[in-house]
């Protein structure tokens, strides 16, 4: 497929996830862990809720937030990726996503998330794309500690303490 066609396809995937986000909403009840994230430089905010079963499987995953098309599309794609998989797979996905944002190269088995690989060419937008993934990582850490909610807010701004 020529590069221009691939770029158009990726743009269409991202716009679809922005306009029609998957798994948008909040979860409550037993087994739910939550974390909040923010990009203080642009105002993007997100909350990630996960319901894990006793074997550590992500049986439900949702997000809620406001922000640019990249942050919201990335969160929507991420939710599709993690729901139904193990917490370990979700954590590995965080590492894979971070590597993709550093290298600009999408792994072959990352599904439609590879549509975000081009964001790596725009360092200021990497924070937008990464917000949901950093918040997911925080939620997984909360679950690993046996807690239900992160005490602070994860942020994409290295200068921030994350608890503003």
N, C-alpha and C positions, 0 to 999 in steps of 0.2 A: 504494500500500500504506500503510495507517495506520502512524503512528510506532511504536505498540506492537508491531505485527506485525513491523516491520523490526528493532526492538530484540530481539525474540525470535529472529528469524532470525540476527542477528549473534551473539547469545549461543550459539545452537546451533552455529554455525560455529566459534567459539572453543573451546567445550567439546569438540567433535569433534577439533580439532587438538591440544588438550591431552591428551585420552584416547588418541588414535590418531595420534601425531606422524608426519609424513611425513619421510622421509629422515633418520631418527635413526640415528646410528652414526658410525664413524670411517673415514677413507680413509687408505691408505698407498701408497707406491710412487712411481714417476716422475710428475712433473707436479703433485704435490699441494702446496698451500700451506695453512698453518694459522695461526689466531690465537685467542687466549684473551681472554675478557671476563668482567667481574665487576661486580656492583652491591654494593659493600661495605656499603651501608646496610641491605640486606635479605638478603644472602647468595646471590642468584642468581648462577650461574656458567654459562658457555657456551664451547664450543670450536666453531669453524667450520672445516671442511675443504673445499677446492675443488680440483677437478682441471680444469685448463685445457689446451686443446689448443694447437697452435702458432699458431693464428689468434686466440687470446684468447677462445675460446668456453668457457663453463663446462659441461663435459661431465658432471660429477658434482658434487653439493653435498650435504654432510651436516652435521649438528650433533649435539653431545652436551652434556648439562648437566643441572643441577638448578635448580629455581626455581618460582616461582608460575605459575599457569595462564596469565597474560597473557604472561610472558616466554617460556614454552615454546610457546604457541600462535603467538605472533608469529614465533618462529624457524622453526616448521614451515611457516607460510604463506610466509615469506621464501624458504625452500629451494625450494618449488614455483615461486616467481616467478623465481629466478635460474637454476635448472638448465635448460640448453639454450640460454640466451641469451648474449650477449657480455658481457665484463667491463665494457664501457662502459654497457650496459643495466643491469647490476647496480649500477654506481656511480650512474647516474641514478635508480634505484629507491631508493637510500639517501637522496638529496637529496629525492625526492618524499615518502618516508616522513617525513623530518624536517619538511618543510613541513606535512604532514598533522597531525603531532603539535603543531605550532605553531598552525595555523589551525582544526583540528577539521573541516576540509572534505576529503572524499575525492575524488581525481580519478576521472573516469569510467572510465578504463582500468586500474585497479589491481586488478581482480578481487576475490576474497574478502578481500584485505588491507583493503579499506574497512571491514570489520567492526571494525577497530581504531580507526577515526576517533573514536569516542566516548570513548576513553581520554584524549583531549586535555582533557576536562573535569576530569580528576583528575591534577593535576601530579605528585603523588608516584608515580603509576602509569605516567606517561610514560617514566620511567627503565626500568621493567620491560619495556615494549613496545619500547623503543629499544635495549636491550642487544644483541640479536642483530644488528641493523642496524649498530651501531657496530663490532661485532666483524667483520662482513662487510666493512665499509669498511677495517678494518685488514688483513684477509686480501688484499684487492684491492691495497692499497698494497705489501704484501710481494711479491705477484706482479709488480707493476710495477717493483720494484727487482731482480727476478731472484732473490729469496731464497725460502726454503721455510717459514720460521717467524718470526713476530713475536718480537722480543727481549723485549718487556714485555707486560703485560696491559692492554688497553683497559678503561676503567671509566666508569661513568655518573656518578661523583662528581667534580664539578669541582674539589674540594679535593685530589683524589688525583693523584699523579704517574703512575699507571698501571703502576707497576712493583713493587708490593708483593708 
